[in-house]
Amino acid sequence: MRKSFDWVDLKYVDLHGGLHHLTLPYERFSLKEYYGIDGSSIPGFNDRTKSDLMIRADPGTEFIDPFFEKPTLSYLSVVYDPDGKRFDFDPRGVVMKIVQLARRFGDFDIRPELEFYIFRRFGVEHWAGGYSVTLEADDHATYHSSRPVDRYLPIRNEITEVLKGLGIPVRFHHHENGPGQQEIELERRPLTRVCDEIIITRYVISNVCNRHGLSATFLAKPLPGQPGSGLHLHQVLKRGKRSLFGRKTISKTGSFYLGGLLTHTPALGVFANPTTNSYRRLDLDFESPTEITTGFGDRTALVRVPEYGNEITFEFRMGDGTANPYLLIPAMIAAGIDGVRNRIDPDRVEALLLPRDINQAIEYLYADYQFLSGIIEYPLIERYTRLIKRIGAQVSKSPHPLEYEVYHD
């Protein structure tokens, strides 16, 4: 790693999955140094009475940041209490817990699909007594549309090239069904890296679009009457090069894992769909699941088993782009592992409807959180659900644009 940097940028993630950063001159930086932050200003961290927290660079996460004017070395960071103990509500800490548990069963690989919209104009303006929302898509391409209709192909190519330079391999990219809707699918990544790489991929997508005067959004359902954007997670448990989920047919281990995943799906809703907007996406008309089902090649199912290839993998299709991967992925794997431990038969799991809104998702989590013990502890669940419930309440009290259209006269 070259030493001719001007800046170091320390990035860290809040409980909702939002990225924050602190920048300092390179000559003032040390890997051993802790840097103070105001935890009361970070969603899901501490209140004003215990606001002092610290961050420290996490060695091995560094990359040369392509979005700074001067040469800048970026790190993902670990959050600490003032006494040097790791902060209990740092979401990156959850991943290390699930990694330790998962190693007893094999090696998990995850292949994420990130869907998002690109808008020429996207913004919310507030003023005394009112606000306005602007959404403007300037392409009308659909699934796998070719050039020249697929006008954002160069943007996706640029995103892919930047990711490649950061060591994040892209499997492929394409236009999705909605106007301005895109998909970038990463290659399989180990459990130790996939959450970090999802966050960095979002960072790259947003910044490349911004560089061209465009705006990317991972909102689950930004446009009425159009497809929503998901965070689909293909997963496989391996020992060496062999899939423990089976080849051609689902193995017993794969079946039990699937049973755990289906059984605990209602409790996963809070992590997969953490916003009020999330539940507008769950619509069969747009290939989004609405009930707890499994299907070979079925894109309306909660868990799709791809029919191409010899190796059995499971695609969990519940999540959307607003999910915090540091919570969703560990919770998802903990659910599957609970199925393996308790030999849960997926055929006996009732095809219940998915949560209809954020409040019902929270109720389901509190009714079934024991399988998360040792991974996502109860105090974190309390703090996380309090955060998303508070934000949800703010949204529910605000008028919807359609209300003006329907009721204005």
C-alpha positions as CSV (number, residue, x, y, z in Angstrom):
1,M,0.0,0.0,0.0
2,R,1.5,3.3,-1.0
3,K,2.2,6.0,1.6
4,S,1.5,9.1,-0.5
5,F,-2.0,9.8,0.9
6,D,-3.4,13.1,1.9
7,W,-6.3,11.9,3.9
8,V,-7.7,8.9,5.8
9,D,-11.5,8.4,5.9
10,L,-12.9,6.2,8.7
11,K,-16.3,4.8,7.8
12,Y,-18.8,3.2,10.2
13,V,-22.4,2.1,10.0
14,D,-25.4,3.0,12.2
15,L,-28.0,0.6,13.4
16,H,-30.2,1.3,10.4
17,G,-27.4,0.5,8.0
18,G,-26.5,4.1,7.1
19,L,-22.9,4.9,6.3
20,H,-21.1,7.7,8.3
21,H,-17.5,8.9,8.1
22,L,-14.8,10.9,9.8
23,T,-11.8,12.3,7.8
24,L,-8.4,13.2,9.1
25,P,-5.0,14.2,7.6
26,Y,-2.9,11.1,6.8
27,E,0.0,12.2,9.0
28,R,-2.4,12.3,12.0
29,F,-3.6,8.7,11.5
30,S,-2.6,5.6,13.4
31,L,-4.2,2.1,13.3
32,K,-3.9,2.0,17.1
33,E,-5.6,5.3,17.7
34,Y,-9.2,5.7,18.8
35,Y,-11.2,8.7,17.5
36,G,-14.1,10.2,19.4
37,I,-17.6,10.6,17.9
38,D,-20.9,11.9,19.2
39,G,-23.0,8.7,19.5
40,S,-26.2,10.7,20.2
41,S,-26.1,12.0,16.6
42,I,-26.0,8.5,15.1
43,P,-29.3,6.6,14.6
44,G,-29.6,3.7,17.1
45,F,-26.5,4.6,19.1
46,N,-26.5,6.4,22.5
47,D,-28.5,9.3,23.8
48,R,-27.1,12.6,24.9
49,T,-26.4,11.5,28.5
50,K,-23.9,8.9,27.2
51,S,-23.0,10.3,23.9
52,D,-19.2,9.7,23.9
53,L,-18.1,6.8,21.7
54,M,-14.9,6.0,19.7
55,I,-14.1,4.5,16.4
56,R,-10.9,2.7,15.3
57,A,-9.9,1.6,11.8
58,D,-10.4,-2.1,11.1
59,P,-7.2,-3.5,9.5
60,G,-7.9,-5.4,6.3
61,T,-10.8,-3.3,5.3
62,E,-8.8,-0.5,3.7
63,F,-9.2,0.7,0.1
64,I,-8.2,3.7,-2.0
65,D,-11.3,5.8,-2.1
66,P,-12.1,6.8,-5.7
67,F,-14.5,9.6,-4.7
68,F,-12.1,12.0,-3.0
69,E,-10.3,14.7,-5.0
70,K,-7.0,14.0,-3.1
71,P,-5.5,10.6,-2.5
72,T,-7.5,9.1,0.3
73,L,-7.2,5.8,2.2
74,S,-10.6,4.6,3.5
75,Y,-11.2,2.1,6.3
76,L,-14.3,0.5,7.7
77,S,-14.2,1.0,11.4
78,V,-15.1,-0.6,14.7
79,V,-17.2,1.3,17.3
80,Y,-16.1,1.3,20.9
81,D,-17.3,2.5,24.3
82,P,-15.0,5.1,26.0
83,D,-13.5,2.3,28.2
84,G,-12.2,0.5,25.0
85,K,-14.9,-2.2,25.0
86,R,-16.6,-2.9,21.7
87,F,-19.8,-1.0,21.5
88,D,-22.7,-3.5,21.9
89,F,-24.8,-1.8,19.2
90,D,-22.2,-1.7,16.5
91,P,-23.9,-3.7,13.7
92,R,-20.6,-4.9,12.3
93,G,-20.0,-6.8,15.5
94,V,-23.0,-9.0,14.8
95,V,-21.3,-10.6,11.8
96,M,-18.4,-11.9,13.8
97,K,-20.8,-13.7,16.1
98,I,-22.6,-15.5,13.2
99,V,-19.2,-16.3,11.6
100,Q,-18.1,-18.1,14.8
101,L,-21.4,-20.1,14.9
102,A,-21.5,-20.9,11.2
103,R,-18.0,-22.4,11.2
104,R,-19.3,-25.3,13.3
105,F,-21.5,-26.3,10.3
106,G,-19.3,-25.4,7.3
107,D,-18.6,-22.4,5.2
108,F,-21.3,-20.1,4.0
109,D,-21.1,-18.3,0.7
110,I,-23.6,-15.5,-0.1
111,R,-24.3,-14.0,-3.5
112,P,-26.2,-10.7,-3.2
113,E,-28.4,-9.1,-5.9
114,L,-28.7,-5.4,-5.4
115,E,-31.6,-3.7,-7.2
116,F,-32.0,0.1,-7.3
117,Y,-33.4,2.9,-9.3
118,I,-31.6,5.7,-11.0
119,F,-33.4,9.1,-11.3
120,R,-32.4,12.2,-13.2
121,R,-34.0,14.2,-10.4
122,F,-34.7,12.9,-6.9
123,G,-35.3,15.2,-4.0
124,V,-37.4,16.4,-1.1
125,E,-37.7,20.1,-0.4
126,H,-39.1,21.5,2.8
127,W,-40.3,24.9,3.6
128,A,-42.5,26.5,6.2
129,G,-45.9,25.0,5.9
130,G,-45.2,22.5,3.1
131,Y,-42.8,20.3,1.1
132,S,-42.4,18.9,-2.4
133,V,-41.1,15.5,-3.7
134,T,-39.5,15.3,-7.1
135,L,-39.0,11.9,-8.9
136,E,-38.0,11.9,-12.5
137,A,-36.8,8.8,-14.4
138,D,-35.6,9.5,-17.9
139,D,-35.5,6.0,-19.3
140,H,-38.3,3.6,-20.2
141,A,-36.2,0.4,-20.6
142,T,-37.5,-2.9,-19.2
143,Y,-35.9,-6.2,-18.2
144,H,-32.7,-6.8,-20.2
145,S,-33.5,-4.0,-22.6
146,S,-30.6,-3.5,-25.1
147,R,-28.9,-0.3,-26.3
148,P,-29.9,2.4,-27.0
149,V,-33.0,2.0,-24.8
150,D,-30.8,0.9,-21.9
151,R,-29.3,4.3,-21.5
152,Y,-27.6,3.6,-18.1
153,L,-25.4,0.8,-19.4
154,P,-22.3,3.1,-19.2
155,I,-23.2,4.0,-15.6
156,R,-23.4,0.3,-14.6
157,N,-20.2,-0.4,-16.5
158,E,-18.4,2.4,-14.6
159,I,-19.8,1.1,-11.3
160,T,-18.6,-2.4,-12.1
161,E,-15.1,-1.1,-13.0
162,V,-14.9,0.8,-9.7
163,L,-15.9,-2.2,-7.8
164,K,-13.4,-4.4,-9.6
165,G,-10.7,-1.9,-8.6
166,L,-11.8,-2.3,-5.0
167,G,-11.6,-6.1,-5.1
168,I,-15.4,-6.6,-5.3
169,P,-16.2,-8.9,-8.2
170,V,-19.4,-8.4,-10.2
171,R,-21.1,-11.4,-11.7
172,F,-23.2,-9.4,-14.1
173,H,-25.4,-6.3,-14.3
174,H,-28.5,-5.4,-16.3
175,H,-31.6,-3.2,-16.6
176,E,-34.5,-4.4,-14.5
177,N,-38.3,-4.1,-15.2
178,G,-39.0,-0.6,-13.9
179,P,-38.1,2.7,-15.6
180,G,-34.6,3.5,-14.4
181,Q,-34.4,0.3,-12.4
182,Q,-31.1,-1.5,-12.4
183,E,-29.5,-4.7,-10.9
184,I,-25.9,-5.5,-10.0
185,E,-25.2,-9.0,-8.9
186,L,-22.0,-9.7,-7.0
187,E,-20.1,-12.9,-7.1
188,R,-20.3,-15.3,-4.2
189,R,-18.6,-13.9,-1.2
190,P,-17.6,-15.5,2.2
191,L,-19.7,-14.6,5.2
192,T,-16.8,-12.7,6.7
193,R,-16.8,-10.2,3.8
194,V,-20.2,-10.0,2.2
195,C,-21.9,-7.5,4.5
196,D,-19.0,-5.0,4.2
197,E,-19.0,-5.4,0.4
198,I,-22.8,-4.8,0.2
199,I,-22.3,-1.5,2.1
200,I,-19.3,-0.5,-0.1
201,T,-21.3,-1.4,-3.3
202,R,-24.1,0.9,-2.2
203,Y,-21.5,3.6,-1.6
204,V,-20.0,3.1,-5.1
205,I,-23.4,3.1,-6.8
206,S,-24.5,6.3,-5.1
207,N,-21.3,8.1,-5.8
208,V,-20.9,7.1,-9.4
209,C,-24.5,8.2,-10.1
210,N,-23.8,11.5,-8.2
211,R,-20.7,12.1,-10.3
212,H,-22.9,12.1,-13.4
213,G,-25.6,14.4,-11.9
214,L,-27.9,11.4,-11.2
215,S,-29.4,10.0,-8.0
216,A,-29.6,6.3,-7.0
217,T,-32.1,5.1,-4.5
218,F,-32.4,1.7,-2.8
219,L,-35.9,2.5,-1.5
220,A,-38.0,-0.6,-1.7
221,K,-40.9,1.0,-3.7
222,P,-40.1,4.4,-5.1
223,L,-42.7,4.5,-7.9
224,P,-46.3,3.5,-7.7
225,G,-47.4,0.8,-10.2
226,Q,-43.8,-0.2,-10.8
227,P,-41.6,-3.0,-9.5
228,G,-39.9,-2.6,-6.1
229,S,-36.2,-3.1,-5.5
230,G,-35.0,-6.2,-3.5
231,L,-31.9,-7.4,-1.9
232,H,-32.0,-11.0,-2.9
233,L,-29.5,-13.3,-1.1
234,H,-28.4,-16.6,-2.7
235,Q,-26.8,-18.8,-0.1
236,V,-25.0,-22.1,0.1
237,L,-23.4,-24.1,2.9
238,K,-20.2,-25.9,1.8
239,R,-17.5,-28.1,3.2
240,G,-14.6,-27.8,0.9
241,K,-16.0,-27.6,-2.6
242,R,-19.1,-29.7,-1.8
243,S,-22.5,-28.1,-1.2
244,L,-24.1,-29.5,2.0
245,F,-27.5,-28.4,0.6
246,G,-27.2,-31.1,-2.1
247,R,-26.7,-31.6,-5.8
248,K,-29.7,-31.7,-8.1
249,T,-31.9,-32.6,-5.1
250,I,-32.1,-31.0,-1.7
251,S,-30.1,-32.9,1.0
252,K,-31.3,-33.5,4.5
253,T,-29.1,-30.7,5.8
254,G,-30.5,-28.4,3.1
255,S,-34.0,-29.4,3.9
256,F,-33.6,-28.7,7.6
257,Y,-31.9,-25.4,6.9
258,L,-34.8,-24.5,4.7
259,G,-37.2,-25.5,7.5
260,G,-35.5,-23.1,9.9
261,L,-35.5,-20.3,7.4
262,L,-39.2,-20.7,6.6
263,T,-40.2,-21.2,10.3
264,H,-38.5,-18.0,11.4
265,T,-39.3,-15.9,8.4
266,P,-42.0,-13.8,10.2
267,A,-39.4,-12.8,12.7
268,L,-36.9,-11.9,9.9
269,G,-39.3,-9.3,8.5
270,V,-38.0,-6.5,10.8
271,F,-34.5,-7.0,9.4
272,A,-35.5,-7.8,5.8
273,N,-38.1,-5.0,5.5
274,P,-37.3,-2.3,8.1
275,T,-39.3,0.6,6.6
276,T,-42.9,1.5,6.1
277,N,-42.1,1.7,2.3
278,S,-40.8,-1.9,2.4
279,Y,-44.3,-3.4,2.6
280,R,-45.5,-1.6,-0.5
281,R,-43.0,-3.7,-2.5
282,L,-44.3,-7.1,-1.3
283,D,-46.7,-7.6,-4.2
284,L,-47.1,-10.8,-6.4
285,D,-47.8,-8.6,-9.4
286,F,-44.1,-7.6,-9.4
287,E,-42.4,-10.9,-8.5
288,S,-42.2,-10.2,-4.8
289,P,-43.2,-12.7,-2.2
290,T,-46.3,-12.3,-0.1
291,E,-46.4,-15.6,1.8
292,I,-44.0,-18.2,3.2
293,T,-43.4,-20.6,0.3
294,T,-40.6,-22.4,-1.6
295,G,-40.5,-23.0,-5.3
296,F,-38.0,-24.4,-7.9
297,G,-37.5,-21.5,-10.3
298,D,-40.5,-19.6,-8.8
299,R,-39.8,-15.9,-8.6
300,T,-43.0,-15.3,-6.5
301,A,-41.8,-17.6,-3.8
302,L,-40.1,-16.4,-0.6
303,V,-37.3,-18.9,-1.2
304,R,-36.5,-19.8,-4.8
305,V,-34.4,-22.8,-5.6
306,P,-32.7,-22.0,-8.9
307,E,-33.1,-24.8,-11.4
308,Y,-30.0,-24.1,-13.4
309,G,-26.7,-25.6,-12.2
310,N,-26.0,-28.9,-10.4
311,E,-25.5,-27.4,-7.0
312,I,-28.5,-26.6,-4.7
313,T,-28.6,-23.0,-3.5
314,F,-31.4,-21.0,-1.8
315,E,-32.4,-17.5,-2.9
316,F,-34.0,-15.6,0.0
317,R,-36.2,-13.0,-1.8
318,M,-37.7,-11.2,1.1
319,G,-35.2,-8.4,1.7
320,D,-35.1,-5.0,0.1
321,G,-32.5,-2.3,-0.4
322,T,-33.2,-0.5,2.9
323,A,-32.2,-3.6,4.9
324,N,-29.1,-3.4,7.1
325,P,-27.0,-6.4,5.9
326,Y,-25.1,-6.7,9.2
327,L,-28.4,-7.6,10.8
328,L,-30.4,-9.3,8.0
329,I,-27.7,-11.8,6.9
330,P,-26.7,-13.0,10.4
331,A,-30.4,-13.3,11.3
332,M,-31.2,-15.3,8.1
333,I,-28.3,-17.7,8.7
334,A,-29.2,-18.1,12.4
335,A,-32.7,-19.1,11.3
336,G,-31.4,-21.7,8.9
337,I,-28.9,-23.1,11.5
338,D,-31.7,-23.4,14.0
339,G,-33.5,-25.6,11.5
340,V,-30.5,-27.9,11.1
341,R,-30.0,-28.1,14.9
342,N,-33.7,-29.0,15.5
343,R,-34.3,-31.0,12.3
344,I,-37.2,-28.8,11.2
345,D,-39.2,-30.3,8.4
346,P,-40.0,-27.6,5.8
347,D,-43.1,-29.5,4.6
348,R,-44.7,-28.9,8.0
349,V,-44.2,-25.1,7.9
350,E,-47.5,-23.4,7.3
351,A,-47.7,-21.1,4.2
352,L,-48.5,-18.0,6.3
353,L,-48.7,-14.5,4.8
354,L,-45.7,-12.3,5.4
355,P,-46.0,-9.4,7.8
356,R,-48.3,-6.7,6.3
357,D,-46.6,-3.7,7.9
358,I,-43.7,-2.8,10.2
359,N,-45.7,-3.0,13.4
360,Q,-46.8,-6.6,12.7
361,A,-43.2,-7.5,11.8
362,I,-42.0,-6.2,15.2
363,E,-44.7,-8.2,16.9
364,Y,-43.5,-11.4,15.1
365,L,-40.0,-10.7,16.1
366,Y,-40.8,-10.4,19.8
367,A,-42.8,-13.6,19.6
368,D,-39.8,-15.5,18.1
369,Y,-36.4,-14.1,18.9
370,Q,-34.8,-17.0,20.9
371,F,-33.2,-18.5,17.8
372,L,-31.1,-15.3,17.6
373,S,-29.6,-15.8,21.1
374,G,-25.8,-15.2,21.1
375,I,-26.1,-13.4,17.7
376,I,-28.5,-10.5,18.0
377,E,-29.1,-10.0,21.7
378,Y,-32.3,-8.8,23.2
379,P,-31.0,-5.2,24.1
380,L,-30.0,-4.7,20.5
381,I,-33.4,-6.0,19.3
382,E,-35.1,-3.5,21.7
383,R,-33.0,-0.6,20.5
384,Y,-33.4,-1.5,16.8
385,T,-37.1,-2.0,16.9
386,R,-37.6,1.3,18.9
387,L,-35.6,3.1,16.2
388,I,-37.6,1.8,13.2
389,K,-40.9,2.1,15.1
390,R,-40.2,5.8,15.8
391,I,-39.3,6.5,12.2
392,G,-42.4,4.6,11.1
393,A,-44.6,6.6,13.3
394,Q,-43.3,9.8,11.9
395,V,-44.0,8.6,8.4
396,S,-47.5,7.4,9.3
397,K,-48.4,10.9,10.6
398,S,-47.4,12.6,7.3
399,P,-49.8,13.1,4.4
400,H,-49.2,11.0,1.3
401,P,-49.0,12.7,-2.1
402,L,-51.8,10.4,-3.4
403,E,-54.1,11.9,-0.7
404,Y,-53.7,15.3,-2.3
405,E,-54.6,13.8,-5.7
406,V,-57.6,11.9,-4.4
407,Y,-59.1,14.1,-1.7
408,H,-58.0,17.7,-2.7
409,D,-61.3,18.8,-4.1
